Amino acid sequence: MFGTADFMASYAHYDSAKGRYILGKGLIPAQERYKPEDTFNPTYELAYWQWALTTAQQWRKRLKLPAIRNGTMY
């Protein structure tokens, strides 16, 4: 689980012009009809990324591990 969360956190990259993390380019969205080289921040994937990384943080807390913050992993 934590390996998957580590990958997911490292996949997003910071857009300093907009002050946020983004997913893509190169991401193949669930709809599979959009070109990966032109696709970023697809809705389903953004929602899943948020859910998965939040869940990973909850698991860390349950295991009494420190939360990871400020762009360092999740």
Distance bins in CASP14 RR format, pairs under 12 A and 6 or more apart:
PFRMAT RR
TARGET T0000
AUTHOR 0000-0000-0000
RMODE 2
METHOD distances of the structure
MODEL  1
1 7 0 0 0 0 0 1 0 0 0 0 0
1 8 0 0 0 0 0 1 0 0 0 0 0
1 52 0 0 0 0 1 0 0 0 0 0 0
1 53 0 0 0 0 0 1 0 0 0 0 0
1 55 0 0 0 0 1 0 0 0 0 0 0
1 56 1 0 0 1 0 0 0 0 0 0 0
1 57 0 0 0 0 0 1 0 0 0 0 0
1 58 0 0 0 0 0 1 0 0 0 0 0
1 59 1 0 0 1 0 0 0 0 0 0 0
1 60 0 0 0 0 1 0 0 0 0 0 0
1 62 0 0 0 0 0 1 0 0 0 0 0
1 63 0 0 0 0 0 1 0 0 0 0 0
1 65 0 0 0 0 0 1 0 0 0 0 0
1 74 0 0 0 0 0 1 0 0 0 0 0
2 8 0 0 0 0 0 1 0 0 0 0 0
2 9 0 0 0 0 0 1 0 0 0 0 0
2 52 0 0 0 0 0 1 0 0 0 0 0
2 53 0 0 0 0 0 1 0 0 0 0 0
2 55 0 0 0 0 0 1 0 0 0 0 0
2 56 1 0 0 1 0 0 0 0 0 0 0
2 57 0 0 0 0 0 1 0 0 0 0 0
2 59 1 0 0 1 0 0 0 0 0 0 0
2 60 1 0 0 1 0 0 0 0 0 0 0
2 63 0 0 0 0 1 0 0 0 0 0 0
2 65 0 0 0 0 1 0 0 0 0 0 0
2 68 0 0 0 0 1 0 0 0 0 0 0
2 73 0 0 0 0 1 0 0 0 0 0 0
2 74 0 0 0 0 1 0 0 0 0 0 0
3 9 0 0 0 0 1 0 0 0 0 0 0
3 10 0 0 0 0 1 0 0 0 0 0 0
3 11 0 0 0 0 0 1 0 0 0 0 0
3 52 0 0 0 0 0 1 0 0 0 0 0
3 53 0 0 0 0 0 1 0 0 0 0 0
3 56 0 0 0 0 1 0 0 0 0 0 0
3 59 0 0 0 0 0 1 0 0 0 0 0
3 73 0 0 0 0 1 0 0 0 0 0 0
3 74 0 0 0 0 0 1 0 0 0 0 0
4 10 0 0 0 0 0 1 0 0 0 0 0
4 11 0 0 0 0 0 1 0 0 0 0 0
4 48 0 0 0 0 0 1 0 0 0 0 0
4 49 0 0 0 0 0 1 0 0 0 0 0
4 52 1 0 0 1 0 0 0 0 0 0 0
4 53 0 0 0 0 1 0 0 0 0 0 0
4 55 0 0 0 0 0 1 0 0 0 0 0
4 56 1 0 0 1 0 0 0 0 0 0 0
4 59 0 0 0 0 0 1 0 0 0 0 0
4 73 0 0 0 0 0 1 0 0 0 0 0
4 74 0 0 0 0 0 1 0 0 0 0 0
5 11 0 0 0 0 0 1 0 0 0 0 0
5 12 0 0 0 0 0 1 0 0 0 0 0
5 49 0 0 0 0 1 0 0 0 0 0 0
5 50 0 0 0 0 0 1 0 0 0 0 0
5 51 0 0 0 0 0 1 0 0 0 0 0
5 52 1 0 0 1 0 0 0 0 0 0 0
5 53 1 0 1 0 0 0 0 0 0 0 0
5 54 0 0 0 0 1 0 0 0 0 0 0
5 55 0 0 0 0 1 0 0 0 0 0 0
5 56 1 1 0 0 0 0 0 0 0 0 0
5 57 0 0 0 0 1 0 0 0 0 0 0
5 58 0 0 0 0 0 1 0 0 0 0 0
5 59 0 0 0 0 1 0 0 0 0 0 0
5 60 0 0 0 0 1 0 0 0 0 0 0
5 65 0 0 0 0 0 1 0 0 0 0 0
5 67 0 0 0 0 0 1 0 0 0 0 0
5 68 0 0 0 0 1 0 0 0 0 0 0
5 73 1 0 0 1 0 0 0 0 0 0 0
5 74 1 0 1 0 0 0 0 0 0 0 0
6 12 0 0 0 0 0 1 0 0 0 0 0
6 52 0 0 0 0 0 1 0 0 0 0 0
6 53 0 0 0 0 0 1 0 0 0 0 0
6 56 0 0 0 0 1 0 0 0 0 0 0
6 60 0 0 0 0 0 1 0 0 0 0 0
6 68 0 0 0 0 1 0 0 0 0 0 0
6 72 0 0 0 0 0 1 0 0 0 0 0
6 73 1 0 1 0 0 0 0 0 0 0 0
6 74 1 0 0 1 0 0 0 0 0 0 0
7 49 0 0 0 0 0 1 0 0 0 0 0
7 52 0 0 0 0 0 1 0 0 0 0 0
7 53 0 0 0 0 0 1 0 0 0 0 0
7 56 0 0 0 0 0 1 0 0 0 0 0
7 73 0 0 0 0 0 1 0 0 0 0 0
7 74 0 0 0 0 0 1 0 0 0 0 0
8 21 0 0 0 0 0 1 0 0 0 0 0
8 23 0 0 0 0 1 0 0 0 0 0 0
8 27 0 0 0 0 0 1 0 0 0 0 0
8 45 0 0 0 0 1 0 0 0 0 0 0
8 46 0 0 0 0 0 1 0 0 0 0 0
8 48 0 0 0 0 1 0 0 0 0 0 0
8 49 1 0 1 0 0 0 0 0 0 0 0
8 50 0 0 0 0 0 1 0 0 0 0 0
8 51 0 0 0 0 0 1 0 0 0 0 0
8 52 1 0 1 0 0 0 0 0 0 0 0
8 53 1 0 0 1 0 0 0 0 0 0 0
8 54 0 0 0 0 0 1 0 0 0 0 0
8 55 0 0 0 0 0 1 0 0 0 0 0
8 56 0 0 0 0 1 0 0 0 0 0 0
8 57 0 0 0 0 0 1 0 0 0 0 0
8 73 0 0 0 0 1 0 0 0 0 0 0
8 74 1 0 0 1 0 0 0 0 0 0 0
9 21 0 0 0 0 1 0 0 0 0 0 0
9 23 0 0 0 0 0 1 0 0 0 0 0
9 49 0 0 0 0 1 0 0 0 0 0 0
9 50 0 0 0 0 0 1 0 0 0 0 0
9 52 0 0 0 0 1 0 0 0 0 0 0
9 53 1 0 0 1 0 0 0 0 0 0 0
9 54 0 0 0 0 0 1 0 0 0 0 0
9 56 0 0 0 0 1 0 0 0 0 0 0
9 57 0 0 0 0 0 1 0 0 0 0 0
9 68 0 0 0 0 1 0 0 0 0 0 0
9 69 0 0 0 0 0 1 0 0 0 0 0
9 70 0 0 0 0 0 1 0 0 0 0 0
9 71 1 0 0 1 0 0 0 0 0 0 0
9 72 0 0 0 0 1 0 0 0 0 0 0
9 73 1 0 1 0 0 0 0 0 0 0 0
9 74 1 0 1 0 0 0 0 0 0 0 0
10 21 0 0 0 0 0 1 0 0 0 0 0
10 23 0 0 0 0 0 1 0 0 0 0 0
10 49 0 0 0 0 0 1 0 0 0 0 0
10 53 0 0 0 0 0 1 0 0 0 0 0
10 68 0 0 0 0 0 1 0 0 0 0 0
10 71 0 0 0 0 0 1 0 0 0 0 0
10 72 0 0 0 0 0 1 0 0 0 0 0
10 73 1 0 0 1 0 0 0 0 0 0 0
10 74 0 0 0 0 1 0 0 0 0 0 0
11 21 0 0 0 0 1 0 0 0 0 0 0
11 22 0 0 0 0 0 1 0 0 0 0 0
11 23 1 0 0 1 0 0 0 0 0 0 0
11 24 0 0 0 0 1 0 0 0 0 0 0
11 25 0 0 0 0 0 1 0 0 0 0 0
11 26 0 0 0 0 1 0 0 0 0 0 0
11 27 0 0 0 0 1 0 0 0 0 0 0
11 40 0 0 0 0 0 1 0 0 0 0 0
11 45 0 0 0 0 1 0 0 0 0 0 0
11 48 0 0 0 0 0 1 0 0 0 0 0
11 49 0 0 0 0 1 0 0 0 0 0 0
11 52 0 0 0 0 0 1 0 0 0 0 0
11 53 0 0 0 0 0 1 0 0 0 0 0
11 73 0 0 0 0 0 1 0 0 0 0 0
11 74 0 0 0 0 0 1 0 0 0 0 0
12 20 0 0 0 0 1 0 0 0 0 0 0
12 21 1 0 1 0 0 0 0 0 0 0 0
12 22 1 0 0 1 0 0 0 0 0 0 0
12 23 1 0 1 0 0 0 0 0 0 0 0
12 24 0 0 0 0 1 0 0 0 0 0 0
12 27 0 0 0 0 1 0 0 0 0 0 0
12 40 0 0 0 0 0 1 0 0 0 0 0
12 41 0 0 0 0 1 0 0 0 0 0 0
12 45 0 0 0 0 0 1 0 0 0 0 0
12 46 0 0 0 0 1 0 0 0 0 0 0
12 49 1 0 0 1 0 0 0 0 0 0 0
12 50 0 0 0 0 0 1 0 0 0 0 0
12 52 0 0 0 0 0 1 0 0 0 0 0
12 53 0 0 0 0 1 0 0 0 0 0 0
12 71 0 0 0 0 1 0 0 0 0 0 0
12 73 0 0 0 0 0 1 0 0 0 0 0
12 74 0 0 0 0 1 0 0 0 0 0 0
13 19 0 0 0 0 0 1 0 0 0 0 0
13 20 0 0 0 0 0 1 0 0 0 0 0
13 21 1 0 0 1 0 0 0 0 0 0 0
13 22 1 0 0 1 0 0 0 0 0 0 0
13 23 0 0 0 0 1 0 0 0 0 0 0
13 24 1 0 0 1 0 0 0 0 0 0 0
13 25 0 0 0 0 1 0 0 0 0 0 0
13 26 0 0 0 0 0 1 0 0 0 0 0
13 27 0 0 0 0 0 1 0 0 0 0 0
13 40 0 0 0 0 1 0 0 0 0 0 0
13 41 0 0 0 0 0 1 0 0 0 0 0
13 71 0 0 0 0 0 1 0 0 0 0 0
14 20 1 0 0 1 0 0 0 0 0 0 0
14 21 1 0 1 0 0 0 0 0 0 0 0
14 22 1 0 0 1 0 0 0 0 0 0 0
14 23 0 0 0 0 0 1 0 0 0 0 0
14 70 0 0 0 0 0 1 0 0 0 0 0
14 71 1 0 0 1 0 0 0 0 0 0 0
14 72 0 0 0 0 0 1 0 0 0 0 0
15 21 1 0 0 1 0 0 0 0 0 0 0
15 22 1 0 1 0 0 0 0 0 0 0 0
15 23 0 0 0 0 0 1 0 0 0 0 0
15 24 0 0 0 0 0 1 0 0 0 0 0
15 25 0 0 0 0 0 1 0 0 0 0 0
15 40 0 0 0 0 1 0 0 0 0 0 0
15 41 0 0 0 0 1 0 0 0 0 0 0
16 22 0 0 0 0 0 1 0 0 0 0 0
18 40 0 0 0 0 0 1 0 0 0 0 0
18 41 0 0 0 0 0 1 0 0 0 0 0
19 71 0 0 0 0 0 1 0 0 0 0 0
20 40 0 0 0 0 0 1 0 0 0 0 0
20 41 0 0 0 0 1 0 0 0 0 0 0
20 46 0 0 0 0 0 1 0 0 0 0 0
20 71 0 0 0 0 0 1 0 0 0 0 0
21 40 0 0 0 0 0 1 0 0 0 0 0
21 41 0 0 0 0 1 0 0 0 0 0 0
21 46 0 0 0 0 1 0 0 0 0 0 0
21 49 0 0 0 0 1 0 0 0 0 0 0
21 50 0 0 0 0 0 1 0 0 0 0 0
21 53 0 0 0 0 0 1 0 0 0 0 0
21 70 0 0 0 0 0 1 0 0 0 0 0
21 71 1 0 0 1 0 0 0 0 0 0 0
21 74 0 0 0 0 0 1 0 0 0 0 0
22 39 0 0 0 0 0 1 0 0 0 0 0
22 40 1 0 1 0 0 0 0 0 0 0 0
22 41 1 0 1 0 0 0 0 0 0 0 0
22 42 0 0 0 0 0 1 0 0 0 0 0
22 45 0 0 0 0 0 1 0 0 0 0 0
22 46 0 0 0 0 1 0 0 0 0 0 0
22 49 0 0 0 0 0 1 0 0 0 0 0
23 29 0 0 0 0 1 0 0 0 0 0 0
23 36 0 0 0 0 0 1 0 0 0 0 0
23 39 0 0 0 0 1 0 0 0 0 0 0
23 40 1 0 0 1 0 0 0 0 0 0 0
23 41 1 0 1 0 0 0 0 0 0 0 0
23 42 1 0 0 1 0 0 0 0 0 0 0
23 43 0 0 0 0 0 1 0 0 0 0 0
23 44 0 0 0 0 0 1 0 0 0 0 0
23 45 1 0 1 0 0 0 0 0 0 0 0
23 46 1 0 0 1 0 0 0 0 0 0 0
23 47 0 0 0 0 0 1 0 0 0 0 0
23 48 0 0 0 0 1 0 0 0 0 0 0
23 49 1 0 0 1 0 0 0 0 0 0 0
23 50 0 0 0 0 0 1 0 0 0 0 0
23 53 0 0 0 0 0 1 0 0 0 0 0
24 34 0 0 0 0 0 1 0 0 0 0 0
24 35 0 0 0 0 0 1 0 0 0 0 0
24 36 0 0 0 0 1 0 0 0 0 0 0
24 37 0 0 0 0 1 0 0 0 0 0 0
24 38 0 0 0 0 1 0 0 0 0 0 0
24 39 1 0 0 1 0 0 0 0 0 0 0
24 40 1 0 1 0 0 0 0 0 0 0 0
24 41 1 0 0 1 0 0 0 0 0 0 0
24 42 0 0 0 0 1 0 0 0 0 0 0
24 45 0 0 0 0 1 0 0 0 0 0 0
24 46 0 0 0 0 0 1 0 0 0 0 0
24 49 0 0 0 0 0 1 0 0 0 0 0
25 34 0 0 0 0 0 1 0 0 0 0 0
25 35 0 0 0 0 1 0 0 0 0 0 0
25 36 1 0 0 1 0 0 0 0 0 0 0
25 37 1 0 1 0 0 0 0 0 0 0 0
25 38 1 0 0 1 0 0 0 0 0 0 0
25 39 1 0 0 1 0 0 0 0 0 0 0
25 40 1 0 1 0 0 0 0 0 0 0 0
25 41 0 0 0 0 1 0 0 0 0 0 0
25 42 0 0 0 0 0 1 0 0 0 0 0
26 34 0 0 0 0 0 1 0 0 0 0 0
26 35 0 0 0 0 1 0 0 0 0 0 0
26 36 1 1 0 0 0 0 0 0 0 0 0
26 37 1 0 1 0 0 0 0 0 0 0 0
26 38 0 0 0 0 1 0 0 0 0 0 0
26 39 1 0 0 1 0 0 0 0 0 0 0
26 40 1 0 0 1 0 0 0 0 0 0 0
26 41 0 0 0 0 0 1 0 0 0 0 0
26 42 0 0 0 0 0 1 0 0 0 0 0
26 45 0 0 0 0 0 1 0 0 0 0 0
27 34 0 0 0 0 1 0 0 0 0 0 0
27 35 0 0 0 0 0 1 0 0 0 0 0
27 36 1 0 0 1 0 0 0 0 0 0 0
27 37 0 0 0 0 1 0 0 0 0 0 0
27 38 0 0 0 0 0 1 0 0 0 0 0
27 39 1 0 1 0 0 0 0 0 0 0 0
27 40 1 0 0 1 0 0 0 0 0 0 0
27 41 0 0 0 0 1 0 0 0 0 0 0
27 42 1 0 0 1 0 0 0 0 0 0 0
27 43 0 0 0 0 0 1 0 0 0 0 0
27 44 0 0 0 0 0 1 0 0 0 0 0
27 45 1 0 0 1 0 0 0 0 0 0 0
27 46 0 0 0 0 0 1 0 0 0 0 0
27 48 0 0 0 0 0 1 0 0 0 0 0
27 49 0 0 0 0 0 1 0 0 0 0 0
28 34 0 0 0 0 1 0 0 0 0 0 0
28 35 0 0 0 0 1 0 0 0 0 0 0
28 36 1 0 1 0 0 0 0 0 0 0 0
28 37 0 0 0 0 0 1 0 0 0 0 0
28 38 0 0 0 0 0 1 0 0 0 0 0
28 39 1 0 0 1 0 0 0 0 0 0 0
28 40 0 0 0 0 0 1 0 0 0 0 0
28 42 0 0 0 0 1 0 0 0 0 0 0
28 44 0 0 0 0 0 1 0 0 0 0 0
28 45 0 0 0 0 1 0 0 0 0 0 0
29 35 0 0 0 0 0 1 0 0 0 0 0
29 36 0 0 0 0 1 0 0 0 0 0 0
29 38 0 0 0 0 0 1 0 0 0 0 0
29 39 1 0 1 0 0 0 0 0 0 0 0
29 40 0 0 0 0 1 0 0 0 0 0 0
29 41 0 0 0 0 1 0 0 0 0 0 0
29 42 1 1 0 0 0 0 0 0 0 0 0
29 43 0 0 0 0 1 0 0 0 0 0 0
29 44 1 0 0 1 0 0 0 0 0 0 0
29 45 1 0 1 0 0 0 0 0 0 0 0
29 46 0 0 0 0 1 0 0 0 0 0 0
29 47 0 0 0 0 0 1 0 0 0 0 0
29 48 0 0 0 0 0 1 0 0 0 0 0
30 39 0 0 0 0 0 1 0 0 0 0 0
30 42 1 0 0 1 0 0 0 0 0 0 0
30 43 0 0 0 0 1 0 0 0 0 0 0
30 44 1 0 1 0 0 0 0 0 0 0 0
30 45 1 0 0 1 0 0 0 0 0 0 0
30 46 0 0 0 0 0 1 0 0 0 0 0
30 47 0 0 0 0 0 1 0 0 0 0 0
30 48 0 0 0 0 1 0 0 0 0 0 0
31 39 0 0 0 0 1 0 0 0 0 0 0
31 42 1 0 0 1 0 0 0 0 0 0 0
31 43 0 0 0 0 1 0 0 0 0 0 0
31 44 1 0 0 1 0 0 0 0 0 0 0
31 45 0 0 0 0 0 1 0 0 0 0 0
32 39 0 0 0 0 0 1 0 0 0 0 0
32 42 0 0 0 0 0 1 0 0 0 0 0
32 44 0 0 0 0 0 1 0 0 0 0 0
32 45 0 0 0 0 0 1 0 0 0 0 0
33 39 0 0 0 0 1 0 0 0 0 0 0
33 42 0 0 0 0 0 1 0 0 0 0 0
34 40 0 0 0 0 1 0 0 0 0 0 0
34 41 0 0 0 0 0 1 0 0 0 0 0
34 42 1 0 0 1 0 0 0 0 0 0 0
34 43 0 0 0 0 0 1 0 0 0 0 0
34 44 0 0 0 0 0 1 0 0 0 0 0
34 45 0 0 0 0 0 1 0 0 0 0 0
35 42 0 0 0 0 0 1 0 0 0 0 0
36 42 0 0 0 0 0 1 0 0 0 0 0
36 45 0 0 0 0 0 1 0 0 0 0 0
39 45 0 0 0 0 1 0 0 0 0 0 0
39 46 0 0 0 0 0 1 0 0 0 0 0
40 46 0 0 0 0 1 0 0 0 0 0 0
41 47 0 0 0 0 0 1 0 0 0 0 0
41 49 0 0 0 0 1 0 0 0 0 0 0
41 50 0 0 0 0 0 1 0 0 0 0 0
42 48 0 0 0 0 1 0 0 0 0 0 0
42 49 0 0 0 0 0 1 0 0 0 0 0
43 49 0 0 0 0 0 1 0 0 0 0 0
43 50 0 0 0 0 0 1 0 0 0 0 0
44 50 0 0 0 0 0 1 0 0 0 0 0
44 51 0 0 0 0 0 1 0 0 0 0 0
45 51 0 0 0 0 0 1 0 0 0 0 0
45 52 0 0 0 0 0 1 0 0 0 0 0
46 52 0 0 0 0 0 1 0 0 0 0 0
46 53 0 0 0 0 0 1 0 0 0 0 0
47 53 0 0 0 0 0 1 0 0 0 0 0
47 54 0 0 0 0 0 1 0 0 0 0 0
48 54 0 0 0 0 0 1 0 0 0 0 0
48 55 0 0 0 0 0 1 0 0 0 0 0
49 55 0 0 0 0 0 1 0 0 0 0 0
49 56 0 0 0 0 0 1 0 0 0 0 0
49 74 0 0 0 0 1 0 0 0 0 0 0
50 56 0 0 0 0 0 1 0 0 0 0 0
50 57 0 0 0 0 0 1 0 0 0 0 0
50 74 0 0 0 0 0 1 0 0 0 0 0
51 57 0 0 0 0 0 1 0 0 0 0 0
51 58 0 0 0 0 0 1 0 0 0 0 0
51 74 0 0 0 0 0 1 0 0 0 0 0
52 58 0 0 0 0 0 1 0 0 0 0 0
52 59 0 0 0 0 0 1 0 0 0 0 0
52 74 0 0 0 0 1 0 0 0 0 0 0
53 59 0 0 0 0 0 1 0 0 0 0 0
53 60 0 0 0 0 0 1 0 0 0 0 0
53 67 0 0 0 0 0 1 0 0 0 0 0
53 68 0 0 0 0 1 0 0 0 0 0 0
53 69 0 0 0 0 0 1 0 0 0 0 0
53 71 0 0 0 0 0 1 0 0 0 0 0
53 73 0 0 0 0 1 0 0 0 0 0 0
53 74 1 0 1 0 0 0 0 0 0 0 0
54 60 0 0 0 0 0 1 0 0 0 0 0
54 61 0 0 0 0 0 1 0 0 0 0 0
54 67 0 0 0 0 0 1 0 0 0 0 0
54 74 0 0 0 0 1 0 0 0 0 0 0
55 61 0 0 0 0 0 1 0 0 0 0 0
55 62 0 0 0 0 0 1 0 0 0 0 0
55 74 0 0 0 0 1 0 0 0 0 0 0
56 62 0 0 0 0 0 1 0 0 0 0 0
56 63 0 0 0 0 0 1 0 0 0 0 0
56 65 0 0 0 0 0 1 0 0 0 0 0
56 67 0 0 0 0 1 0 0 0 0 0 0
56 68 0 0 0 0 1 0 0 0 0 0 0
56 73 0 0 0 0 1 0 0 0 0 0 0
56 74 1 0 1 0 0 0 0 0 0 0 0
57 63 0 0 0 0 0 1 0 0 0 0 0
57 65 0 0 0 0 1 0 0 0 0 0 0
57 66 0 0 0 0 0 1 0 0 0 0 0
57 67 1 0 1 0 0 0 0 0 0 0 0
57 68 1 0 0 1 0 0 0 0 0 0 0
57 69 0 0 0 0 1 0 0 0 0 0 0
57 73 0 0 0 0 1 0 0 0 0 0 0
57 74 1 0 0 1 0 0 0 0 0 0 0
58 65 0 0 0 0 0 1 0 0 0 0 0
58 67 0 0 0 0 1 0 0 0 0 0 0
58 74 0 0 0 0 0 1 0 0 0 0 0
59 65 0 0 0 0 1 0 0 0 0 0 0
59 67 0 0 0 0 0 1 0 0 0 0 0
59 68 0 0 0 0 0 1 0 0 0 0 0
59 74 0 0 0 0 0 1 0 0 0 0 0
60 66 1 0 0 1 0 0 0 0 0 0 0
60 67 1 0 1 0 0 0 0 0 0 0 0
60 68 1 0 0 1 0 0 0 0 0 0 0
60 69 0 0 0 0 0 1 0 0 0 0 0
60 73 0 0 0 0 1 0 0 0 0 0 0
60 74 0 0 0 0 1 0 0 0 0 0 0
61 67 1 0 0 1 0 0 0 0 0 0 0
61 68 0 0 0 0 0 1 0 0 0 0 0
65 73 0 0 0 0 0 1 0 0 0 0 0
65 74 0 0 0 0 0 1 0 0 0 0 0
66 72 0 0 0 0 0 1 0 0 0 0 0
66 73 0 0 0 0 0 1 0 0 0 0 0
66 74 0 0 0 0 0 1 0 0 0 0 0
67 73 0 0 0 0 1 0 0 0 0 0 0
67 74 0 0 0 0 1 0 0 0 0 0 0
68 74 1 0 1 0 0 0 0 0 0 0 0
END
